[in-house]
Amino acid sequence: MESELAGSYNPVEAGATCCPSAILRETIWLVEDEAFVRDVIEEVLQSAGYKVLKTQSAAEALQTYDSHGGELHLLLTDVVMPGESGRDLARKLRNLCPSMRTIFMSGYGESVALLGAERDASVFYLSKPFSLPGLLRKVEEVLGQHH
């Protein structure tokens, strides 16, 4: 996946619709245990105008949730991580923030990755490896349904 994410990335050149209304308004919580992947995704989302909070584990995300103090629009989380899974994290955060949408990222097939996850209209899946334009399209699709 590193080779697909490496290099400079300009979301406007990639065809992302960086609309001014989204600039620092929508908050995405990124939970990914691989530092390189987490940092690249954060950079891409921020350059597209999203506010990004990032943590490396479900436990860290839950510990820092209270200090966030704002609305959480989207949880973008890896499914398989050391410790608690992204599925467990999503379940707990949905209890705290019912309007939050979730995108699960995984290299496993969707049926395996989301086994046991609460499935409704607020839960989406993104298969790894993914392209950066593909990531932005999915985020925009999911957040577009939120409004």
C-alpha positions as CSV (number, residue, x, y, z in Angstrom):
1,M,0.0,0.0,0.0
2,E,2.9,2.3,0.7
3,S,3.8,2.5,-3.0
4,E,0.2,3.6,-3.9
5,L,0.2,6.3,-1.2
6,A,3.7,7.6,-1.8
7,G,4.5,10.9,-3.5
8,S,2.9,14.3,-3.5
9,Y,-0.9,14.5,-3.9
10,N,-3.1,17.4,-5.0
11,P,-6.8,16.6,-4.5
12,V,-7.9,19.3,-6.9
13,E,-5.7,17.8,-9.7
14,A,-7.1,14.4,-8.8
15,G,-10.6,15.6,-9.4
16,A,-11.7,16.0,-5.8
17,T,-14.5,18.4,-5.2
18,C,-13.0,20.5,-2.5
19,C,-16.0,22.6,-1.8
20,P,-15.6,25.6,0.5
21,S,-18.5,24.6,2.7
22,A,-16.5,21.6,3.9
23,I,-13.4,23.6,4.8
24,L,-12.6,22.8,8.4
25,R,-16.3,22.2,9.1
26,E,-16.6,18.4,8.9
27,T,-14.6,16.4,11.4
28,I,-13.2,13.0,10.5
29,W,-11.7,10.8,13.1
30,L,-9.0,8.7,11.5
31,V,-7.9,5.5,13.4
32,E,-5.1,3.6,11.7
33,D,-2.3,1.6,13.3
34,E,0.2,2.0,10.4
35,A,1.9,5.4,10.9
36,F,2.7,6.0,7.2
37,V,-0.8,5.2,6.0
38,R,-2.3,7.3,8.8
39,D,-0.1,10.4,8.0
40,V,-0.8,10.2,4.2
41,I,-4.5,9.9,4.7
42,E,-4.5,12.8,7.2
43,E,-2.6,15.0,4.7
44,V,-5.0,14.2,1.9
45,L,-8.1,14.8,3.9
46,Q,-6.8,18.1,5.4
47,S,-5.8,19.3,2.0
48,A,-9.4,18.6,0.8
49,G,-10.6,20.9,3.7
50,Y,-11.6,18.4,6.4
51,K,-10.7,18.7,10.0
52,V,-8.9,15.4,10.9
53,L,-8.3,13.9,14.3
54,K,-6.0,10.9,14.3
55,T,-5.1,8.1,16.6
56,Q,-3.3,4.8,16.2
57,S,-5.6,2.6,18.1
58,A,-9.2,2.2,19.3
59,A,-8.1,2.6,22.9
60,E,-6.4,5.9,22.2
61,A,-9.5,7.1,20.3
62,L,-11.8,6.3,23.2
63,Q,-9.4,7.9,25.7
64,T,-9.3,11.2,23.7
65,Y,-12.9,11.4,22.6
66,D,-14.0,13.4,25.7
67,S,-11.3,16.1,25.0
68,H,-12.5,16.5,21.5
69,G,-15.5,18.6,22.5
70,G,-17.1,18.9,19.0
71,E,-19.3,17.0,16.6
72,L,-17.8,13.9,14.9
73,H,-19.1,13.5,11.4
74,L,-17.2,10.5,10.2
75,L,-15.1,7.7,11.7
76,L,-12.6,6.4,9.2
77,T,-11.1,3.3,10.8
78,D,-9.0,0.2,10.0
79,V,-10.9,-2.9,11.0
80,V,-8.0,-5.0,12.2
81,M,-5.7,-3.3,14.7
82,P,-3.8,-4.3,17.8
83,G,-6.1,-4.4,20.8
84,E,-9.7,-3.5,20.1
85,S,-11.0,-3.7,16.5
86,G,-12.4,-0.9,14.5
87,R,-15.8,-2.6,14.7
88,D,-15.7,-2.4,18.5
89,L,-14.6,1.2,18.4
90,A,-17.4,2.1,15.9
91,R,-20.0,0.5,18.2
92,K,-18.8,2.4,21.2
93,L,-18.5,5.8,19.4
94,R,-22.0,5.4,17.9
95,N,-23.4,5.2,21.4
96,L,-21.7,8.5,22.1
97,C,-22.4,10.1,18.8
98,P,-25.4,8.5,17.0
99,S,-25.3,10.7,13.9
100,M,-21.7,9.7,13.1
101,R,-21.1,7.8,9.9
102,T,-18.4,5.1,9.6
103,I,-16.1,3.9,6.8
104,F,-14.3,0.7,7.6
105,M,-11.0,0.2,5.8
106,S,-9.7,-3.3,5.3
107,G,-7.6,-5.6,3.1
108,Y,-10.0,-8.4,3.9
109,G,-13.2,-8.8,1.9
110,E,-16.2,-6.8,3.0
111,S,-18.1,-9.8,4.3
112,V,-15.1,-10.8,6.5
113,A,-14.1,-7.3,7.5
114,L,-17.6,-6.3,8.6
115,L,-18.5,-9.6,10.3
116,G,-20.2,-8.7,13.5
117,A,-20.4,-5.0,12.7
118,E,-23.6,-3.1,13.1
119,R,-24.8,-2.6,9.5
120,D,-27.1,0.2,8.6
121,A,-27.2,3.2,6.3
122,S,-24.4,4.9,8.2
123,V,-21.8,2.1,7.7
124,F,-19.6,1.9,4.6
125,Y,-16.6,-0.1,3.5
126,L,-13.4,0.8,1.6
127,S,-11.1,-2.0,0.4
128,K,-7.4,-1.7,0.9
129,P,-5.3,-0.9,-1.0
130,F,-7.2,2.1,-2.3
131,S,-6.1,5.1,-4.4
132,L,-6.1,8.5,-2.8
133,P,-8.8,9.9,-5.3
134,G,-10.8,6.8,-4.4
135,L,-10.5,7.6,-0.7
136,L,-11.7,11.1,-1.3
137,R,-14.6,10.0,-3.5
138,K,-15.8,7.6,-0.8
139,V,-15.5,10.2,2.0
140,E,-17.4,12.8,-0.1
141,E,-20.1,10.2,-1.0
142,V,-20.5,9.2,2.7
143,L,-20.6,12.8,4.0
144,G,-22.8,13.9,1.2
145,Q,-25.4,11.5,2.4
146,H,-25.0,13.0,5.9
147,H,-26.5,16.4,5.0
